[in-house]
């Protein structure tokens, strides 16, 4: 519990290798995650070589963690392995569709979170890269992912070389709904986001970026509508190619 409550994202790592037996043990434990129909619809690509990290870096907007972390893990939704098993056992798989992708993506993300929790408990630091679904086409090509395999999460892993401050979280009341979803009033929104908006670092973001509110940092600078739409089209094309989703 303390490990999760006190966790923080680590972007700077010691130049210390993670032994294969340590990493494999953590992954094997992570694979005990809940899974759709006990099918384990995921694969993990382990990247250690400097060459491959350099190739992956542009897909993650060249964030320095990709090339400086000892290990980069790409978690993939994978119906390829299971479908091949079906065909080799005289069964006709029907998993090239959106529902199957969602099942495999859910499986992969459950394993990802399991691994992150276990790795941090073992003294490692991790950074979750959301850029994986921004540029999945590049990652598919670099990692040579076949049909029915789509990257959904990337984790950089290593022994921490920093101890940054924890980032804020919304209060429980802002997220928890009892029995049914209770929509938010304007007063609720003001109260839920009050602490986040009052943080000195967030006030500084607003000032430095010459915006009126913190929300505008997200909508106008970090996650713009045009960017979201463009990356959505890339993801659609990847799903069309890898899962035949029209």
C-alpha positions as CSV (number, residue, x, y, z in Angstrom):
1,X,0.0,0.0,0.0
2,X,2.8,2.5,0.9
3,X,4.5,1.7,-2.4
4,X,1.5,2.8,-4.4
5,X,0.5,5.7,-2.2
6,X,4.0,7.1,-2.3
7,X,4.8,6.3,-6.0
8,X,6.2,8.9,-8.4
9,X,7.2,8.9,-12.0
10,X,11.0,8.4,-12.5
11,X,12.6,9.9,-15.6
12,X,16.3,9.8,-14.6
13,X,18.0,6.4,-14.1
14,X,21.3,5.2,-12.8
15,X,23.5,3.6,-15.5
16,X,23.0,0.2,-13.9
17,X,21.7,-2.7,-15.8
18,X,18.6,-4.7,-14.7
19,X,19.6,-8.4,-14.7
20,X,17.5,-10.5,-17.1
21,X,16.5,-12.8,-14.2
22,X,15.2,-9.8,-12.2
23,X,13.2,-8.4,-15.1
24,X,11.9,-11.8,-16.2
25,X,10.7,-12.6,-12.7
26,X,8.8,-9.3,-12.4
27,X,7.2,-9.9,-15.8
28,X,6.3,-13.5,-15.0
29,X,4.6,-12.3,-11.8
30,X,2.8,-9.5,-13.8
31,X,1.5,-12.1,-16.1
32,X,-0.7,-13.4,-13.3
33,X,-3.0,-10.4,-14.0
34,X,-6.7,-11.0,-14.8
35,X,-7.1,-11.9,-18.5
36,X,-10.0,-12.3,-20.9
37,X,-11.0,-16.0,-21.0
38,X,-7.5,-16.9,-19.7
39,X,-6.2,-16.2,-23.2
40,X,-3.4,-13.8,-22.2
41,X,-3.9,-11.5,-25.2
42,X,-0.6,-9.6,-24.9
43,X,3.0,-9.6,-25.7
44,X,5.9,-7.6,-24.3
45,X,8.9,-6.4,-26.4
46,X,12.0,-5.8,-24.3
47,X,14.4,-3.2,-25.7
48,X,17.9,-3.0,-24.2
49,X,20.2,-2.2,-27.2
50,X,21.2,1.4,-27.8
51,X,20.4,1.1,-31.5
52,X,16.8,0.0,-30.9
53,X,16.3,2.7,-28.3
54,X,17.4,5.3,-30.8
55,X,15.0,3.9,-33.3
56,X,12.1,4.1,-30.9
57,X,12.9,7.5,-29.6
58,X,11.2,9.6,-32.4
59,X,8.0,7.6,-31.9
60,X,8.0,8.9,-28.3
61,X,8.8,12.5,-29.3
62,X,12.5,11.9,-28.4
63,X,11.8,12.0,-24.7
64,X,15.2,11.4,-23.0
65,X,14.0,8.5,-20.9
66,X,13.7,6.3,-24.0
67,X,17.5,6.4,-24.7
68,X,18.8,6.7,-21.1
69,X,16.7,4.0,-19.3
70,X,18.4,0.6,-19.1
71,X,15.2,-1.1,-20.4
72,X,12.2,0.0,-22.5
73,X,9.2,-2.3,-22.5
74,X,6.5,-2.1,-25.1
75,X,3.3,-3.8,-24.1
76,X,1.2,-5.0,-27.0
77,X,-2.4,-6.1,-27.5
78,X,-1.8,-9.5,-29.2
79,X,-4.4,-11.8,-30.8
80,X,-1.8,-13.1,-33.3
81,X,-0.4,-15.9,-31.0
82,X,-3.9,-17.1,-29.9
83,X,-5.2,-17.1,-33.5
84,X,-2.3,-19.1,-34.7
85,X,-2.9,-21.7,-32.0
86,X,-6.5,-21.9,-33.0
87,X,-5.7,-22.5,-36.7
88,X,-3.1,-25.2,-35.7
89,X,-5.8,-26.9,-33.7
90,X,-8.4,-26.9,-36.4
91,X,-10.3,-24.0,-35.0
92,X,-11.4,-21.0,-37.0
93,X,-10.5,-17.7,-35.2
94,X,-12.7,-14.7,-35.6
95,X,-10.6,-12.1,-33.8
96,X,-9.8,-9.5,-36.5
97,X,-12.4,-7.0,-35.2
98,X,-12.8,-4.0,-32.8
99,X,-14.1,-6.0,-29.8
100,X,-11.2,-8.4,-30.0
101,X,-8.7,-5.5,-30.1
102,X,-10.4,-4.0,-27.0
103,X,-10.2,-7.3,-25.2
104,X,-6.5,-7.6,-26.0
105,X,-5.8,-4.0,-25.2
106,X,-7.5,-4.5,-21.8
107,X,-5.4,-7.6,-21.1
108,X,-2.2,-5.7,-22.0
109,X,-3.0,-2.7,-19.8
110,X,-3.8,-4.9,-16.8
111,X,-0.4,-6.6,-17.2
112,X,1.3,-3.2,-17.6
113,X,-0.1,-1.9,-14.3
114,X,0.8,-5.2,-12.6
115,X,4.3,-4.8,-13.8
116,X,4.7,-1.2,-12.8
117,X,3.5,-1.9,-9.2
118,X,5.8,-4.9,-8.9
119,X,8.8,-3.1,-10.3
120,X,8.4,-0.1,-8.0
121,X,8.0,-2.5,-5.0
122,X,11.3,-4.1,-6.1
123,X,13.1,-0.7,-6.0
124,X,12.9,0.1,-9.7
125,X,11.6,3.4,-11.1
126,X,9.2,3.5,-14.1
127,X,7.8,6.1,-16.5
128,X,4.6,5.4,-18.4
129,X,4.8,6.8,-22.0
130,X,1.4,7.8,-23.4
131,X,3.0,8.5,-26.7
132,X,2.7,4.8,-27.7
133,X,-0.9,5.3,-29.1
134,X,0.1,8.6,-30.7
135,X,2.6,7.0,-33.1
136,X,1.7,3.3,-33.2
137,X,2.5,3.1,-36.9
138,X,6.1,3.9,-36.2
139,X,6.3,1.4,-33.4
140,X,4.7,-1.4,-35.4
141,X,7.3,-0.9,-38.1
142,X,10.3,-0.6,-35.7
143,X,9.4,-3.7,-33.6
144,X,8.2,-5.6,-36.7
145,X,4.7,-6.3,-35.2
146,X,2.6,-8.7,-37.3
147,X,-1.1,-8.5,-37.9
148,X,-3.3,-8.7,-34.8
149,X,-0.6,-7.0,-32.7
150,X,-0.8,-3.3,-31.7
151,X,1.3,-1.5,-29.1
152,X,-0.7,0.1,-26.3
153,X,1.8,1.1,-23.6
154,X,5.5,1.8,-23.2
155,X,7.3,1.7,-19.9
156,X,10.9,2.9,-19.3
157,X,12.5,1.1,-16.4
158,X,15.6,1.5,-14.3
159,X,17.1,2.1,-10.9
160,X,16.1,5.7,-9.9
161,X,18.6,8.5,-10.0
162,X,16.2,11.1,-8.7
163,X,13.4,11.5,-6.2
164,X,11.0,14.1,-7.7
165,X,8.0,15.5,-5.8
166,X,4.8,13.6,-6.2
167,X,2.3,15.1,-8.6
168,X,-1.1,16.0,-7.4
169,X,-4.3,13.8,-7.6
170,X,-7.9,14.8,-7.5
171,X,-9.8,14.2,-4.2
172,X,-11.7,11.0,-3.8
173,X,-15.0,12.8,-3.9
174,X,-14.2,14.0,-7.4
175,X,-13.9,10.5,-8.8
176,X,-16.0,8.2,-6.7
177,X,-19.7,7.7,-7.6
178,X,-22.0,5.7,-5.3
179,X,-24.5,3.3,-7.1
180,X,-25.0,5.5,-10.1
181,X,-23.0,8.2,-11.9
182,X,-23.7,11.6,-10.3
183,X,-22.9,14.4,-12.8
184,X,-21.0,17.4,-11.7
185,X,-22.4,20.8,-11.0
186,X,-20.3,24.0,-11.6
187,X,-19.8,24.2,-7.8
188,X,-18.5,20.5,-7.8
189,X,-16.0,21.3,-10.5
190,X,-14.7,24.4,-8.7
191,X,-14.3,22.4,-5.5
192,X,-12.7,19.3,-7.1
193,X,-10.1,21.2,-9.1
194,X,-9.4,23.9,-6.4
195,X,-6.2,22.3,-5.1
196,X,-4.8,21.6,-8.5
197,X,-5.4,25.1,-9.7
198,X,-3.9,26.6,-6.5
199,X,-0.6,24.7,-6.7
200,X,2.3,27.2,-7.3
201,X,3.8,25.1,-10.1
202,X,0.4,25.2,-12.0
203,X,0.0,28.9,-11.4
204,X,3.5,29.3,-12.9
205,X,2.4,27.2,-16.0
206,X,-0.5,29.6,-16.6
207,X,1.8,32.7,-16.2
208,X,4.6,31.4,-18.4
209,X,2.2,30.3,-21.2
210,X,0.2,33.5,-21.0
211,X,-3.1,31.6,-20.6
212,X,-6.1,32.7,-18.5
213,X,-6.7,29.3,-16.8
214,X,-4.9,26.0,-16.2
215,X,-7.5,24.2,-18.3
216,X,-6.3,26.1,-21.3
217,X,-2.8,24.6,-20.9
218,X,-4.4,21.3,-21.7
219,X,-6.8,22.4,-24.5
220,X,-4.6,25.0,-26.2
221,X,-1.0,23.7,-25.7
222,X,-0.6,20.2,-24.4
223,X,-3.5,18.2,-26.0
224,X,-4.9,20.3,-28.8
225,X,-8.0,19.3,-30.8
226,X,-6.1,19.3,-34.1
227,X,-3.4,17.1,-32.7
228,X,-5.9,14.7,-31.2
229,X,-7.7,14.4,-34.4
230,X,-4.6,13.8,-36.5
231,X,-3.3,11.1,-34.1
232,X,-6.7,9.5,-34.0
233,X,-6.5,9.0,-37.8
234,X,-3.1,7.4,-37.4
235,X,-4.5,5.0,-34.8
236,X,-7.5,4.2,-37.0
237,X,-5.2,3.3,-39.9
238,X,-3.1,1.1,-37.7
239,X,-6.2,-0.7,-36.4
240,X,-7.4,-1.1,-40.0
241,X,-4.0,-2.6,-41.0
242,X,-3.4,-4.8,-37.9
243,X,-6.9,-5.8,-36.9
244,X,-8.8,-5.2,-40.2
245,X,-11.1,-2.8,-38.5
246,X,-12.9,-0.8,-41.2
